[in-house]
Amino acid sequence: MRLSWKINLGLMLAISTVLVFQAHQRLGREVALFENDVRRDHHVMGRALRNAVEDAMEDAGPAAAIDLVRRLDARDDGLRIRYVELDASDPALRPDAPRYLLDPVGLGAEVVHVDQAGDPGWLYTYVPIALPPEPETALELRESLASQQAYIRATQVRIAEWLVLMIAVSWAVVAVLIRWLVSGPIESLIAHARRVGRRDFASRAHVGSHDELGELGRELDQMAAALQAADQRLVTEQEAKSRAVDQLRHADRLMTVGQLAAGVAHELGTPLNVAQARAKMIASWDVDDEEDARGNARTIAEQCDRMTAIIRQLLDFARPRALEAGDEDLAAVARAAVGLVAPLARKRGVSLDVVSTSPVGARVDRGQLQQVLLNLLSNALHATPPDGMVHVVVDEVVACPPAGEEGRFARLCVRDTGAGIPPENLPHVFEPFFTTKDVGEGTGLGLSVSHGIVRDHGGWIEARSELGQGTTFEVYLPPASGERA
């Protein structure tokens, strides 16, 4: 139930209870006043009749007094008057009220008796008459309660109509006031809170009242303004962070290029020497014939293409670029990365191989994934002694991410046969600037950058190591679009 309805219902029940109680009290007062008026009329009339009867009795005797009572009773005004004897044996003179109620009459006091036995009931008033001691006589005034009941019913109807009208007016007034003072502002505040929840921090509550709801609205407006400013700062900081991450990744990429430069220079030496020798042969015309010269020229062109491909591969890797994910063959990406570090591997006397039993597709950015592989391969080559092995395994597995549901993922494993990572260092390998290499041999950013790149692809990296046996880094990536379940 809505709060405004609860308040409305509570107020209406309270108001209705008060009005009903007030109506009940008013009805009781009206009935009491009416009864008091009737009793007062009986008292006044009884005293007047007693005086008249006593005067008639003194002037003309008991017969005249009784005749006067009969003539008064004959009037058609709803009031019956009768001359009674308290201890009369004659039923015509016996009072209607029980004898035990009339004892005070014998002592000179008035007695009022209400008889509800019949319908509509009667009101009796007994007024003593000052006559000789025997017998005790009184005037009996009897009036039907029909008029009183009619008056009570009319009063009840009138009060009920007034009660219904007052309750209806009260309900209408309270409903309008609650809608104006409570429901409207609360609905405005709720709508404002929902807009803020949808990150519409420019929204305002527009509650102009000067009560608690108005104060709440102004506080919410200030909160929205503070959130708007914080959101703007967050956007600025996120943009700065994104630029810093891009710069960091680019710096790491350039550092990797620097590490590969010596091996690449060696790779360029062989085709360059071949091209130079063939060019000198052509220049000195140390050839058998024109066809032999053309063959040397083709050899020079092939070696130049080989050198161009090596240089272009390095330049493409070093060039900064935004993440552009597409469906790629992981085995092909792994072979390209292995080709780049092959000179370093040969220089260190380490064997490299790529194992892939079947094509494995993944939704990745080829250049950024290559950076991850080069970082992992570089670390593996550094950790592997001469005559050691570095394996790159590409496959597809069912795995459960750190925070998510189990599913199919493409996996890249880089496994070396080095000394391994101490257990106390393994949880920190992805932290920025953490490194176990000697000073000047590493910055500790490669694995941190790789972790961020894989996370941006919707994947994760796990590291396992055993001292004396080697280290394995497993990169889990979302499968290609056509391979998703």
C-alpha positions in Angstrom: 0.0 0.0 0.0 1.3 3.5 -0.9 2.4 5.7 2.0 -0.1 8.4 1.0 -3.0 5.9 1.1 -1.8 4.7 4.5 -1.7 8.3 5.8 -5.1 9.0 4.3 -6.7 5.9 5.7 -5.2 6.5 9.1 -6.4 10.1 9.2 -9.8 9.2 8.0 -10.2 6.5 10.5 -9.2 8.9 13.3 -11.5 11.6 12.0 -14.4 9.2 11.5 -13.9 7.8 15.0 -13.9 11.3 16.5 -17.0 12.3 14.5 -18.9 9.1 15.4 -18.0 9.6 19.0 -19.1 13.2 18.8 -22.4 12.2 17.1 -23.0 9.6 19.8 -22.4 12.2 22.5 -24.6 14.7 20.8 -27.4 12.2 20.4 -27.1 11.3 24.1 -27.3 15.0 25.0 -30.3 15.6 22.8 -32.2 12.6 24.4 -31.3 13.7 27.9 -32.4 17.3 27.2 -35.7 16.1 25.7 -36.3 13.8 28.7 -35.4 16.6 31.1 -37.9 18.9 29.3 -40.6 16.3 29.5 -40.0 15.7 33.2 -39.9 19.5 33.9 -43.2 19.9 32.0 -44.7 17.1 34.1 -43.4 18.7 37.3 -44.8 22.1 36.4 -48.1 20.7 35.3 -48.3 18.4 38.3 -47.8 21.3 40.8 -50.4 23.4 38.9 -53.0 20.6 38.8 -52.3 19.7 42.5 -53.0 23.3 43.5 -56.2 23.4 41.4 -57.4 20.1 42.8 -56.7 21.1 46.3 -58.5 24.4 45.9 -61.5 22.7 44.3 -61.6 20.2 47.2 -61.4 22.9 49.8 -64.2 24.9 48.0 -66.6 22.2 46.8 -65.4 18.9 48.3 -63.8 15.8 47.0 -66.5 15.2 44.3 -65.7 18.5 42.7 -62.0 17.8 42.8 -62.4 14.4 41.1 -64.7 15.9 38.5 -62.1 18.6 37.7 -59.5 15.8 37.2 -61.8 14.0 34.8 -62.5 17.1 32.8 -58.7 17.8 32.5 -58.1 14.2 31.4 -60.7 14.5 28.7 -58.6 17.0 26.8 -57.0 15.6 23.6 -53.4 16.7 24.2 -51.8 13.2 24.7 -51.5 13.7 28.5 -53.6 11.4 30.7 -54.5 12.6 34.2 -56.0 10.4 36.9 -56.9 10.7 40.6 -55.5 7.7 42.5 -55.3 6.4 46.0 -52.0 4.7 46.9 -53.7 1.9 48.9 -57.0 1.7 46.9 -58.8 -1.6 46.6 -60.8 -0.3 43.7 -58.9 -1.0 40.4 -60.2 2.3 39.0 -58.4 4.3 41.7 -55.3 2.0 42.0 -52.0 3.6 40.5 -50.4 1.9 37.5 -46.9 2.0 39.1 -45.9 -0.6 41.7 -46.6 0.2 45.3 -43.0 0.0 46.4 -42.1 2.9 44.1 -44.8 5.1 45.5 -43.7 5.2 49.1 -42.0 8.6 48.7 -45.4 10.0 47.5 -46.9 9.2 50.9 -44.2 11.3 52.4 -45.1 14.3 50.1 -42.5 13.8 47.3 -43.0 13.5 43.6 -42.2 10.2 41.9 -41.3 9.8 38.2 -41.5 6.3 36.7 -40.8 5.1 33.2 -42.5 2.0 32.0 -40.8 0.4 29.0 -42.7 -2.8 29.1 -45.0 -1.9 26.3 -44.5 -0.2 23.0 -43.9 2.7 22.9 -43.9 2.8 26.7 -45.1 5.4 29.2 -43.8 8.1 31.5 -45.6 8.3 34.9 -45.4 11.3 37.3 -47.1 11.0 40.7 -47.8 14.3 42.6 -49.2 13.9 46.2 -52.3 15.8 47.1 -52.6 17.4 50.6 -55.8 15.8 51.9 -56.8 14.4 55.2 -54.5 11.6 56.3 -56.7 8.8 55.1 -56.6 7.7 52.4 -53.2 8.8 50.7 -54.1 10.3 47.4 -52.1 11.6 44.4 -52.4 12.8 40.8 -51.1 10.4 38.2 -49.8 12.1 35.0 -49.2 9.6 32.2 -47.7 10.5 28.8 -46.8 8.2 25.9 -43.1 7.8 25.0 -44.0 7.7 21.3 -43.2 11.4 20.8 -39.9 10.9 22.6 -39.0 7.9 20.3 -40.1 9.9 17.2 -37.9 12.7 18.4 -35.0 10.3 19.0 -35.4 8.8 15.6 -35.5 12.2 13.9 -32.5 13.2 15.9 -30.6 10.1 14.9 -31.4 10.6 11.2 -30.4 14.3 11.4 -27.1 13.4 13.2 -26.4 10.5 10.8 -26.9 12.9 7.8 -24.6 15.4 9.5 -22.1 12.7 10.3 -22.0 11.3 6.7 -21.6 14.9 5.3 -18.8 15.7 7.7 -17.0 12.4 7.0 -17.3 13.0 3.3 -16.1 16.5 3.5 -13.2 15.5 5.8 -12.2 12.7 3.5 -12.2 15.0 0.5 -10.3 17.8 2.3 -7.7 15.3 3.7 -7.3 13.6 0.3 -6.7 16.9 -1.4 -4.2 18.1 1.3 -2.3 14.8 1.2 -2.2 14.9 -2.6 -1.0 18.4 -2.5 1.4 18.3 0.5 2.5 14.7 0.5 1.8 12.5 -2.5 2.7 15.1 -5.2 6.1 16.0 -3.6 6.9 12.3 -2.9 6.1 11.3 -6.5 8.3 14.1 -7.7 11.1 12.9 -5.3 10.7 9.3 -6.5 10.9 10.4 -10.2 13.9 12.5 -9.4 15.6 9.6 -7.6 14.9 7.3 -10.6 16.4 9.8 -13.0 19.5 10.1 -10.8 19.7 6.3 -10.7 19.8 6.4 -14.5 22.8 8.7 -14.2 20.7 11.8 -15.2 22.6 14.0 -12.7 21.2 17.2 -14.3 17.8 16.2 -13.0 16.2 18.3 -10.2 13.4 17.5 -7.8 11.3 20.7 -8.2 9.8 20.6 -4.7 9.1 24.1 -3.7 7.5 23.6 -0.3 9.2 24.8 2.9 8.6 21.7 4.9 10.6 18.5 5.5 9.8 17.2 2.0 11.0 20.4 0.5 14.2 20.2 2.5 14.7 16.6 1.3 14.2 17.7 -2.3 16.8 20.4 -1.9 19.2 18.0 -0.3 18.6 15.6 -3.2 19.2 18.4 -5.7 22.5 19.1 -3.9 23.4 15.4 -4.0 22.6 15.3 -7.8 24.8 18.3 -8.4 27.6 16.7 -6.4 27.2 13.5 -8.3 27.2 15.4 -11.6 30.5 17.1 -10.6 31.9 13.7 -9.4 30.8 12.0 -12.6 32.5 14.7 -14.7 35.6 14.2 -12.7 35.3 10.5 -13.1 35.0 10.8 -16.8 38.0 13.1 -16.9 40.0 10.7 -14.7 38.9 7.7 -16.8 40.0 9.4 -20.0 43.3 10.3 -18.3 43.6 6.7 -17.1 42.8 5.3 -20.5 45.5 7.6 -22.1 47.9 6.5 -19.4 47.2 2.8 -20.0 47.6 3.3 -23.7 50.8 5.1 -23.2 52.0 2.4 -20.8 51.1 -0.4 -23.2 52.8 1.5 -26.0 55.9 2.0 -23.9 55.9 -1.7 -23.0 55.5 -2.5 -26.7 58.5 -0.3 -27.6 60.5 -1.9 -24.8 59.7 -5.3 -26.3 60.7 -4.0 -29.7 64.0 -2.9 -28.1 64.6 -6.3 -26.7 63.8 -7.8 -30.2 66.0 -5.4 -32.0 69.3 -7.3 -31.6 67.7 -10.5 -32.8 66.0 -8.7 -35.7 69.3 -7.0 -36.6 70.9 -10.5 -36.8 67.9 -11.7 -38.9 68.4 -8.8 -41.3 72.2 -9.5 -41.6 71.9 -12.7 -43.6 69.5 -11.4 -46.4 71.4 -8.1 -46.4 74.7 -9.9 -47.0 73.2 -12.0 -49.7 71.7 -9.0 -51.5 75.0 -7.1 -51.2 77.0 -10.0 -52.7 74.6 -10.4 -55.6 74.5 -6.7 -56.2 78.3 -6.6 -56.4 78.4 -9.5 -58.8 76.0 -7.6 -61.1 77.9 -4.4 -60.7 81.2 -6.1 -61.7 79.4 -8.2 -64.3 80.8 -11.3 -62.6 78.0 -13.3 -64.2 77.9 -15.9 -66.9 75.2 -14.3 -69.0 72.2 -12.1 -68.9 70.0 -14.8 -67.5 72.4 -15.3 -64.6 72.2 -11.5 -63.9 68.4 -11.6 -63.9 68.6 -14.5 -61.4 70.9 -12.5 -59.1 68.5 -9.5 -59.4 65.5 -11.8 -58.4 67.5 -13.0 -55.4 68.2 -9.4 -54.3 64.5 -8.6 -54.6 63.5 -11.7 -52.6 65.9 -10.8 -49.8 64.7 -7.2 -49.8 61.1 -8.5 -49.5 62.2 -10.7 -46.6 63.8 -7.7 -44.8 60.8 -5.5 -45.6 58.5 -8.1 -44.0 60.6 -8.3 -40.9 60.8 -4.6 -40.5 57.0 -4.2 -41.3 56.2 -6.8 -38.7 58.2 -4.8 -36.1 56.7 -1.5 -37.1 53.1 -2.9 -37.0 53.8 -4.2 -33.5 55.3 -0.9 -32.3 52.6 1.3 -33.8 50.0 2.5 -31.1 46.4 1.5 -31.9 43.0 1.2 -30.2 41.5 -2.2 -29.4 39.8 -3.6 -32.5 38.5 -7.1 -31.8 37.9 -9.5 -34.6 37.8 -13.3 -35.1 41.4 -14.5 -35.3 43.1 -17.9 -35.5 45.1 -18.2 -32.3 47.6 -20.6 -33.7 48.5 -18.1 -36.5 48.9 -15.3 -34.0 51.1 -17.6 -31.8 53.3 -18.6 -34.8 53.7 -14.9 -35.7 54.8 -14.0 -32.2 57.1 -17.0 -32.0 58.7 -15.9 -35.3 59.5 -12.5 -33.8 61.3 -13.9 -30.8 62.9 -16.8 -32.6 66.2 -14.8 -33.0 66.3 -14.2 -29.2 65.6 -17.9 -28.6 68.4 -19.0 -30.9 70.7 -16.6 -29.3 69.9 -18.0 -25.8 69.9 -21.6 -27.1 66.3 -22.2 -26.2 63.9 -24.2 -28.4 60.5 -22.8 -29.3 57.4 -24.7 -30.6 53.7 -24.1 -31.2 51.3 -26.9 -30.5 47.8 -26.7 -32.0 45.8 -29.9 -32.8 43.0 -28.0 -34.5 42.1 -24.4 -35.5 41.1 -22.4 -32.5 39.3 -19.1 -33.1 39.0 -16.2 -30.7 37.5 -12.7 -30.6 40.7 -10.6 -30.1 42.7 -7.7 -31.3 45.6 -9.4 -33.2 48.2 -6.7 -32.4 47.4 -6.4 -28.7 47.2 -10.2 -28.2 50.6 -10.4 -29.9 51.9 -8.0 -27.3 50.7 -10.3 -24.6 52.3 -13.3 -26.2 55.6 -11.5 -26.7 55.6 -10.4 -23.0 55.0 -14.0 -21.9 57.5 -15.4 -24.4 60.1 -12.8 -23.4 59.7 -13.8 -19.7 59.8 -17.5 -20.6 63.0 -17.1 -22.6 64.6 -15.1 -19.8 63.7 -17.8 -17.2 64.7 -20.8 -19.4 68.3 -22.0 -19.3 70.2 -23.0 -22.5 69.0 -26.2 -24.1 65.6 -25.6 -22.4 62.2 -25.5 -24.1 59.3 -23.0 -24.3 56.0 -24.5 -25.5 53.1 -22.5 -26.8 49.9 -24.6 -26.7 46.7 -23.5 -28.4 43.4 -25.3 -27.6 39.8 -24.8 -26.6 38.5 -25.7 -23.1 35.5 -25.5 -20.7 36.5 -23.2 -17.9 34.9 -21.0 -15.2 36.1 -17.4 -15.0 36.9 -15.8 -11.6 33.5 -14.0 -11.6 31.1 -15.6 -14.0 29.5 -18.8 -15.3 31.2 -21.8 -16.8 31.6 -21.8 -20.6 33.8 -22.5 -23.5 37.0 -20.4 -23.9 40.0 -20.3 -26.2 43.2 -20.9 -24.4 46.9 -20.0 -25.0 49.4 -21.6 -22.7 53.1 -20.5 -22.6 55.1 -23.1 -20.7 58.8 -23.0 -19.9 61.3 -25.3 -18.3 62.9 -22.7 -16.1 63.6 -22.5 -12.4 60.0 -21.6 -11.6 58.6 -18.8 -9.4 58.7 -19.0 -5.6 55.2 -19.5 -4.1 55.4 -16.3 -2.1 56.0 -14.3 -5.3 53.4 -16.0 -7.5 50.3 -14.0 -6.2 52.1 -10.7 -7.1 53.3 -11.4 -10.6 50.5 -9.3 -12.2 51.1 -6.3 -9.9 52.7 -3.2 -11.6 56.4 -2.9 -11.1 56.8 -6.3 -9.5 59.7 -8.2 -11.0 62.2 -10.9 -10.0 64.7 -9.8 -12.6 68.0 -8.0 -11.8 68.0 -4.2 -11.9 68.1 -3.0 -15.5 66.6 -6.2 -17.0 62.9 -5.4 -16.5 60.4 -2.8 -15.3 57.8 -5.2 -13.9 55.1 -3.8 -16.2 54.9 -6.6 -18.9 52.7 -9.0 -17.0 50.6 -6.1 -15.6 50.0 -4.7 -19.1 49.2 -8.2 -20.4 46.7 -8.7 -17.6 44.9 -5.5 -18.5 44.9 -6.3 -22.2 43.4 -9.8 -21.6 40.8 -8.4 -19.2 39.8 -5.8 -21.8 39.1 -8.7 -24.2 36.8 -10.3 -21.6 39.3 -13.0 -20.5 41.7 -13.6 -17.7 45.3 -15.0 -17.1 46.3 -17.7 -14.6 49.8 -18.5 -13.5 51.1 -21.8 -12.2 54.6 -22.6 -11.2 56.7 -25.3 -9.5 60.2 -24.6 -8.4 62.7 -26.5 -10.5 60.0 -27.5 -13.0 59.0 -24.3 -14.8 56.1 -21.9 -15.1 52.9 -21.9 -17.1 50.9 -18.9 -18.0 47.4 -19.7 -19.3 45.5 -17.0 -21.2 41.7 -17.6 -21.5 39.9 -15.6 -24.3 36.3 -15.5 -25.6 35.8 -17.8 -28.6 35.2 -16.5 -32.1 31.7 -15.2 -32.9 30.8 -18.3 -34.9 31.9 -20.7 -32.2 29.9 -19.2 -29.3 27.1 -21.4 -27.9 
